Amino acid sequence: MKRRVLSLFLIAVLVLSVVGCGSPTTKKETLKVGMEIGYPPFEYYDADGTTVIGVDVELAKALGEKMGMEIEFVDTAWEGIFSGLDKGDYDCITSAVTITPDRLLDYDFSDSYIKNYQCIVTLKTATVKPTKPEELAGLKVGYQEETTSDIFLTDMIDNNKVKCETSEYPKVLDVFNDLQIGRLDAVLCDSTVASSYLGDGSLFKQTWIQDSAPEEFGVCIKKGNSALTTKINSALAELKKDGTLDKILAKYF
Protein backbone atom coordinates (compact mmCIF):
# COMPACT_ATOMS: atom_id res chain seq x y z
CA MET A 1 0.00 0.00 0.00
CA LYS A 2 2.74 2.42 0.95
CA ARG A 3 4.69 1.60 -2.20
CA ARG A 4 1.66 2.35 -4.38
CA VAL A 5 1.04 5.69 -2.65
CA LEU A 6 4.70 6.61 -3.05
CA SER A 7 4.62 5.73 -6.74
CA LEU A 8 1.54 7.84 -7.34
CA PHE A 9 3.16 10.73 -5.46
CA LEU A 10 6.29 10.58 -7.60
CA ILE A 11 4.23 10.50 -10.80
CA ALA A 12 2.28 13.56 -9.64
CA VAL A 13 5.48 15.45 -8.86
CA LEU A 14 6.89 14.58 -12.30
CA VAL A 15 3.72 15.79 -14.07
CA LEU A 16 3.69 19.05 -12.12
CA SER A 17 7.37 19.68 -12.85
CA VAL A 18 6.81 19.20 -16.57
CA VAL A 19 3.77 21.50 -16.56
CA GLY A 20 5.67 24.07 -14.53
CA CYS A 21 8.57 24.13 -16.93
CA GLY A 22 6.38 24.76 -19.97
CA SER A 23 7.84 24.73 -23.44
CA PRO A 24 11.62 25.09 -23.62
CA THR A 25 12.78 28.61 -24.57
CA THR A 26 14.14 28.80 -28.10
CA LYS A 27 17.69 30.15 -28.10
CA LYS A 28 18.18 33.07 -30.45
CA GLU A 29 20.77 32.89 -33.20
CA THR A 30 23.72 35.23 -32.67
CA LEU A 31 24.82 37.74 -35.30
CA LYS A 32 28.46 38.74 -34.88
CA VAL A 33 29.02 42.33 -35.95
CA GLY A 34 32.49 43.70 -36.64
CA MET A 35 33.19 47.36 -35.93
CA GLU A 36 36.02 49.70 -35.03
CA ILE A 37 35.07 51.05 -31.62
CA GLY A 38 36.61 54.50 -31.53
CA TYR A 39 34.88 56.22 -34.43
CA PRO A 40 32.36 58.68 -32.97
CA PRO A 41 29.49 59.19 -33.46
CA PHE A 42 29.13 55.75 -35.06
CA GLU A 43 30.78 53.51 -32.46
CA TYR A 44 32.61 54.60 -29.33
CA TYR A 45 32.75 54.11 -25.59
CA ASP A 46 30.45 56.03 -23.28
CA ALA A 47 31.81 58.05 -20.36
CA ASP A 48 32.13 54.88 -18.25
CA GLY A 49 34.75 53.55 -20.67
CA THR A 50 33.04 50.20 -21.14
CA THR A 51 29.58 50.77 -22.63
CA VAL A 52 29.61 50.86 -26.42
CA ILE A 53 27.28 53.45 -27.94
CA GLY A 54 26.77 55.19 -31.28
CA VAL A 55 24.77 55.16 -34.48
CA ASP A 56 26.00 51.79 -35.71
CA VAL A 57 25.64 50.22 -32.28
CA GLU A 58 21.98 51.22 -32.00
CA LEU A 59 21.35 50.33 -35.63
CA ALA A 60 22.81 46.83 -35.20
CA LYS A 61 20.75 46.24 -32.06
CA ALA A 62 17.58 47.44 -33.82
CA LEU A 63 18.30 45.18 -36.80
CA GLY A 64 18.83 42.28 -34.39
CA GLU A 65 15.44 42.89 -32.78
CA LYS A 66 13.71 42.88 -36.16
CA MET A 67 15.50 39.69 -37.20
CA GLY A 68 15.04 37.97 -33.86
CA MET A 69 18.79 37.63 -33.34
CA GLU A 70 21.20 38.39 -30.52
CA ILE A 71 23.94 40.87 -31.43
CA GLU A 72 27.58 40.32 -30.47
CA PHE A 73 30.01 43.14 -31.24
CA VAL A 74 33.58 42.35 -32.24
CA ASP A 75 35.97 45.31 -31.85
CA THR A 76 38.41 45.30 -34.77
CA ALA A 77 41.05 47.74 -36.01
CA TRP A 78 39.90 49.37 -39.22
CA GLU A 79 42.93 48.32 -41.26
CA GLY A 80 42.02 44.67 -40.69
CA ILE A 81 38.27 44.90 -40.61
CA PHE A 82 37.62 43.47 -44.09
CA SER A 83 40.09 40.60 -43.68
CA GLY A 84 38.29 39.72 -40.46
CA LEU A 85 35.07 39.34 -42.41
CA ASP A 86 36.88 37.22 -44.99
CA LYS A 87 38.14 34.90 -42.25
CA GLY A 88 34.73 34.58 -40.65
CA ASP A 89 35.56 36.40 -37.40
CA TYR A 90 32.12 38.01 -37.71
CA ASP A 91 29.09 37.81 -39.97
CA CYS A 92 28.96 41.42 -41.14
CA ILE A 93 30.49 44.85 -40.60
CA THR A 94 28.44 47.78 -39.32
CA SER A 95 31.08 50.47 -38.96
CA ALA A 96 30.35 53.47 -41.20
CA VAL A 97 31.39 51.46 -44.26
CA THR A 98 31.04 53.39 -47.51
CA ILE A 99 29.54 51.46 -50.41
CA THR A 100 32.08 51.82 -53.22
CA PRO A 101 32.41 50.16 -56.64
CA ASP A 102 35.69 48.50 -55.60
CA ARG A 103 34.21 47.10 -52.39
CA LEU A 104 31.16 45.82 -54.26
CA LEU A 105 33.49 43.58 -56.26
CA ASP A 106 34.50 41.70 -53.11
CA TYR A 107 31.55 42.13 -50.74
CA ASP A 108 27.79 42.40 -50.61
CA PHE A 109 26.11 45.38 -48.99
CA SER A 110 22.76 46.17 -47.49
CA ASP A 111 20.76 49.13 -48.71
CA SER A 112 22.23 52.41 -47.48
CA TYR A 113 21.19 53.90 -44.16
CA ILE A 114 22.92 57.32 -44.25
CA LYS A 115 24.56 59.75 -46.66
CA ASN A 116 28.01 61.18 -46.03
CA TYR A 117 30.30 63.80 -47.56
CA GLN A 118 34.03 64.47 -47.36
CA CYS A 119 34.93 67.65 -45.47
CA ILE A 120 37.86 69.69 -44.17
CA VAL A 121 38.19 70.67 -40.51
CA THR A 122 40.68 73.09 -38.94
CA LEU A 123 41.08 74.79 -35.60
CA LYS A 124 38.87 77.83 -35.23
CA THR A 125 42.02 79.84 -34.50
CA ALA A 126 43.86 78.59 -37.60
CA THR A 127 45.48 81.24 -39.79
CA VAL A 128 44.69 79.27 -42.94
CA LYS A 129 41.21 77.81 -43.37
CA PRO A 130 40.97 75.94 -46.71
CA THR A 131 37.63 76.44 -48.44
CA LYS A 132 38.32 73.68 -50.99
CA PRO A 133 40.72 70.71 -51.22
CA GLU A 134 43.08 72.53 -53.58
CA GLU A 135 43.78 75.02 -50.77
CA LEU A 136 45.33 72.26 -48.69
CA ALA A 137 48.51 72.92 -50.68
CA GLY A 138 51.54 73.28 -48.42
CA LEU A 139 49.63 72.27 -45.29
CA LYS A 140 49.98 69.32 -42.93
CA VAL A 141 46.86 67.23 -43.45
CA GLY A 142 45.74 64.22 -41.42
CA TYR A 143 43.22 61.48 -42.14
CA GLN A 144 42.39 57.94 -41.07
CA GLU A 145 44.16 55.30 -43.13
CA GLU A 146 42.29 53.07 -45.58
CA THR A 147 39.15 55.20 -45.45
CA THR A 148 37.42 57.07 -48.26
CA SER A 149 39.14 60.22 -46.94
CA ASP A 150 42.46 58.49 -47.60
CA ILE A 151 41.28 57.49 -51.09
CA PHE A 152 39.95 60.99 -51.82
CA LEU A 153 43.14 62.86 -50.89
CA THR A 154 45.51 60.27 -52.35
CA ASP A 155 43.64 60.50 -55.65
CA MET A 156 43.97 64.30 -55.66
CA ILE A 157 47.70 64.08 -54.96
CA ASP A 158 48.26 61.38 -57.60
CA ASN A 159 46.46 63.53 -60.17
CA ASN A 160 48.52 66.61 -59.29
CA LYS A 161 45.50 68.52 -58.01
CA VAL A 162 47.15 69.37 -54.71
CA LYS A 163 50.53 69.03 -52.99
CA CYS A 164 50.49 68.74 -49.22
CA GLU A 165 52.20 66.93 -46.36
CA THR A 166 50.04 64.01 -45.30
CA SER A 167 49.84 61.97 -42.11
CA GLU A 168 47.66 58.88 -41.78
CA TYR A 169 46.39 57.49 -38.50
CA PRO A 170 44.86 54.18 -37.40
CA LYS A 171 42.04 55.97 -35.53
CA VAL A 172 40.17 59.18 -36.26
CA LEU A 173 40.41 60.13 -32.57
CA ASP A 174 44.18 60.41 -33.00
CA VAL A 175 43.75 62.64 -36.05
CA PHE A 176 41.69 65.19 -34.12
CA ASN A 177 44.00 64.99 -31.11
CA ASP A 178 46.95 66.00 -33.28
CA LEU A 179 44.91 68.76 -34.93
CA GLN A 180 44.07 70.11 -31.49
CA ILE A 181 47.69 70.25 -30.31
CA GLY A 182 48.95 71.80 -33.55
CA ARG A 183 50.71 68.89 -35.21
CA LEU A 184 48.29 69.19 -38.13
CA ASP A 185 46.91 72.17 -40.02
CA ALA A 186 43.79 70.41 -41.24
CA VAL A 187 41.85 67.14 -41.16
CA LEU A 188 40.06 65.47 -44.05
CA CYS A 189 37.25 63.24 -42.80
CA ASP A 190 33.63 62.16 -43.13
CA SER A 191 31.13 64.96 -42.53
CA THR A 192 29.16 62.58 -40.30
CA VAL A 193 32.23 62.14 -38.12
CA ALA A 194 33.12 65.84 -38.12
CA SER A 195 29.66 66.65 -36.75
CA SER A 196 30.59 65.15 -33.38
CA TYR A 197 33.57 67.52 -33.10
CA LEU A 198 31.73 70.68 -34.07
CA GLY A 199 29.11 72.87 -32.41
CA ASP A 200 29.00 75.38 -29.56
CA GLY A 201 32.22 75.54 -27.59
CA SER A 202 34.14 73.44 -30.08
CA LEU A 203 37.77 74.20 -30.89
CA PHE A 204 37.19 73.10 -34.48
CA LYS A 205 35.63 74.57 -37.59
CA GLN A 206 34.42 72.86 -40.77
CA THR A 207 35.77 74.95 -43.64
CA TRP A 208 34.66 72.85 -46.65
CA ILE A 209 32.19 70.09 -47.43
CA GLN A 210 31.32 68.31 -50.67
CA ASP A 211 28.23 69.73 -52.31
CA SER A 212 27.44 66.74 -54.51
CA ALA A 213 27.98 63.00 -55.03
CA PRO A 214 27.44 61.89 -51.44
CA GLU A 215 28.82 58.63 -50.17
CA GLU A 216 26.39 56.09 -48.71
CA PHE A 217 27.01 53.77 -45.76
CA GLY A 218 25.71 50.21 -45.65
CA VAL A 219 26.13 46.97 -43.73
CA CYS A 220 28.99 45.01 -45.33
CA ILE A 221 28.39 41.27 -45.76
CA LYS A 222 30.50 38.42 -47.08
CA LYS A 223 30.14 37.98 -50.84
CA GLY A 224 27.42 35.50 -51.76
CA ASN A 225 25.63 35.46 -48.39
CA SER A 226 22.33 36.40 -50.01
CA ALA A 227 20.25 34.97 -47.16
CA LEU A 228 21.79 37.34 -44.60
CA THR A 229 21.71 40.28 -47.02
CA THR A 230 18.00 39.72 -47.61
CA LYS A 231 17.27 39.47 -43.88
CA ILE A 232 19.19 42.65 -43.10
CA ASN A 233 17.57 44.58 -45.94
CA SER A 234 14.12 43.47 -44.82
CA ALA A 235 14.83 44.54 -41.24
CA LEU A 236 16.36 47.83 -42.40
CA ALA A 237 13.28 48.58 -44.50
CA GLU A 238 11.12 48.10 -41.39
CA LEU A 239 13.36 50.43 -39.38
CA LYS A 240 12.99 53.09 -42.07
CA LYS A 241 9.22 52.60 -42.30
CA ASP A 242 8.47 52.70 -38.56
CA GLY A 243 10.73 55.71 -37.93
CA THR A 244 13.32 53.89 -35.80
CA LEU A 245 16.21 54.75 -38.11
CA ASP A 246 15.26 58.44 -38.14
CA LYS A 247 15.17 58.46 -34.34
CA ILE A 248 18.63 56.91 -34.14
CA LEU A 249 20.11 59.41 -36.59
CA ALA A 250 18.38 62.37 -34.93
CA LYS A 251 19.91 61.35 -31.61
CA TYR A 252 23.46 61.73 -32.91
CA PHE A 253 23.18 64.36 -35.66
Beta strands, then each sheet from edge to edge (+ up, - down):
strand 1: 29-35
strand 2: 44-45
strand 3: 52-53
strand 4: 69-75
strand 5: 92-93
strand 6: 107-109
strand 7: 114-116
strand 8: 118-123
strand 9: 140-144
strand 10: 165-169
strand 11: 186-190
strand 12: 204-209
strand 13: 215-217
strand 14: 220-222
sheet 1: 4+ 1+ 5+ 14- 6+
sheet 2: 2+ 3-
sheet 3: 7+ 13-
sheet 4: 10+ 9+ 11+ 8- 12+
end
